[in-house]
Amino acid sequence: MRHLPHLLAALWLTACTTPAPPPPADARAAEAPLAEPAPDAVRYQVASARSDVRFVVYRAGRLAALGHNHVIRAGQVNGQIALAPTLSQSSFSLRLPVTQFTVDPPDARHDEGEGFEVQPSADAIAGTRRNMLGARVLDADNYPTVRIDAVAVQGALPTVDATVRLRLREVSRDVRVPVTVVQSDHELIATADFKIRQTDFGITPMSVFGGALQVADAVTVRMRLVATRAP
């Protein structure tokens, strides 16, 4: 039993999962168009080294204490933000290469606090990452990029109401997200927290022991984007 937590950490998101087929063509055609920036929008380039996008995955079930919560950090954040005087004419787009995702960096686990105190072993982390990138979950060979785009931006600075489209494994879902924006002469910082459900993207979370130990369906997405004004 003393080795069980490490085994379960290496197996998260692998048991009872099936590949997600892409949405039907007619469903894609019905999607609302992405936001288009106004010509007078101020454009910013996301500074990858100073930005942070992470996915927080939680354990669940009666035997949850035997498993681990996990923090998945995007190691590379590519994107642009266009902020218009009329906020509804603003837009943004992010591209996250999944092969650059890192699992359970110690500083990210420390940030999450309670429930993340125990650092999984190097072997467990390597197994978790291998399974995460495999065909049953992110399928990095066929779908190398997670995309996040603005569909609509409303409200007033500093807190705006954005509808974002997250495309994972070519399955898209629109999510309403409150975004806090801090703007200076040459820099913009945008922060947001929101939740997605794995099953919405065709992924069935891991479940073992008849569901007594499982990965929670809901995943928390945390973003802190630092962007510098384009010349």
NORKA-V617238 format. One record per pair of residues at least 24 apart in sequence whose ideal C-beta (glycine too) atoms are under 8 Angstrom apart, sorted by the first residue. I is the first residue (numbers start at 1). J is the second residue. Records with the same first field share a line. If there is no record, write none. Layout:
# NORKA-V617238
I: J / J
This chain:
# NORKA-V617238
4: 66
5: 66 / 67 / 68
6: 120 / 121 / 123 / 124
7: 124
8: 66 / 67 / 68 / 208 / 213
9: 67 / 68 / 70 / 120 / 121 / 124 / 125 / 127 / 128
10: 123 / 124 / 126 / 127 / 128 / 131
11: 127 / 131 / 206 / 208
12: 57 / 67 / 68 / 70 / 128 / 131 / 206 / 215
13: 57 / 128 / 131 / 132 / 136 / 137 / 198 / 203 / 205 / 206 / 215
14: 131 / 134 / 136 / 137 / 206
15: 206 / 207 / 208
16: 204 / 205 / 206 / 207
17: 136 / 137 / 203 / 204 / 205 / 206
18: 136 / 202 / 204
19: 135 / 136 / 139 / 202
20: 169 / 171 / 201 / 202 / 203
21: 202
22: 169 / 170 / 171
23: 170 / 171 / 172
28: 172
31: 165 / 172 / 174
32: 151 / 152 / 174
33: 151
34: 91 / 93 / 149 / 150 / 151 / 165
35: 89 / 90 / 91 / 92 / 149 / 150 / 151 / 152 / 153
36: 89 / 91
37: 82 / 84 / 89 / 90 / 91
38: 82 / 84 / 85 / 86 / 89 / 90
40: 84 / 85
41: 82 / 83 / 84 / 89 / 90 / 91
42: 82 / 83 / 84 / 229
43: 80 / 81 / 82 / 229 / 230
44: 80 / 81 / 82 / 83 / 187 / 188 / 227 / 228 / 229 / 230
45: 79 / 80 / 227 / 228 / 230
46: 77 / 78 / 79 / 80 / 81 / 94 / 225 / 226 / 227
47: 226 / 227 / 228
48: 76 / 77 / 78
50: 226
51: 77 / 223 / 224 / 225 / 226 / 227
52: 77 / 222 / 223 / 224
53: 77 / 94 / 96 / 221 / 222 / 223 / 224 / 225
54: 108 / 221 / 222
55: 219 / 220 / 221
56: 112 / 219 / 220 / 221 / 222
57: 215 / 216 / 219
58: 115 / 215 / 216 / 218 / 219 / 220
59: 213 / 214 / 215 / 216
60: 214 / 215 / 216
61: 207 / 209 / 211 / 212 / 213 / 214
62: 212 / 213
63: 209 / 212 / 213
64: 213
66: 213
67: 213 / 215
68: 104 / 118 / 120 / 124
69: 112 / 115 / 116
70: 103 / 104 / 120 / 128
71: 103 / 104 / 105 / 108 / 109 / 111 / 112 / 116
72: 101 / 102 / 103 / 132
73: 101 / 102 / 105 / 108
74: 100 / 101 / 146
75: 100 / 101 / 102
76: 100
77: 225
79: 148 / 225 / 227
80: 227
81: 188 / 190 / 225 / 227
83: 181 / 183 / 188
87: 153 / 154 / 155 / 156 / 157 / 160
88: 152 / 153 / 154
90: 150 / 153
91: 149 / 150 / 153
92: 149 / 150 / 162 / 190
93: 147 / 148 / 149 / 150
94: 147 / 148 / 149 / 225
95: 145 / 146 / 147
96: 145 / 146 / 147 / 148
97: 144 / 145
98: 133 / 138 / 140 / 143 / 144 / 145 / 146
99: 133 / 140 / 144
101: 129 / 132 / 133 / 138
102: 129
103: 128 / 129 / 132
104: 128
137: 203
138: 168 / 169
139: 169
143: 168 / 169 / 170
157: 181 / 183
158: 182 / 183
162: 192
164: 194
166: 196 / 221
168: 201
169: 201 / 202 / 203
171: 200 / 201 / 202
173: 200 / 201
185: 229
186: 228 / 229
187: 226 / 227 / 228 / 229
188: 225 / 226 / 227 / 228 / 229
189: 224 / 225 / 226 / 227
190: 223 / 224 / 225 / 227
191: 223 / 224 / 225
192: 221 / 222 / 223
193: 220 / 221 / 222 / 223
194: 220 / 221
195: 219 / 220 / 221
196: 221
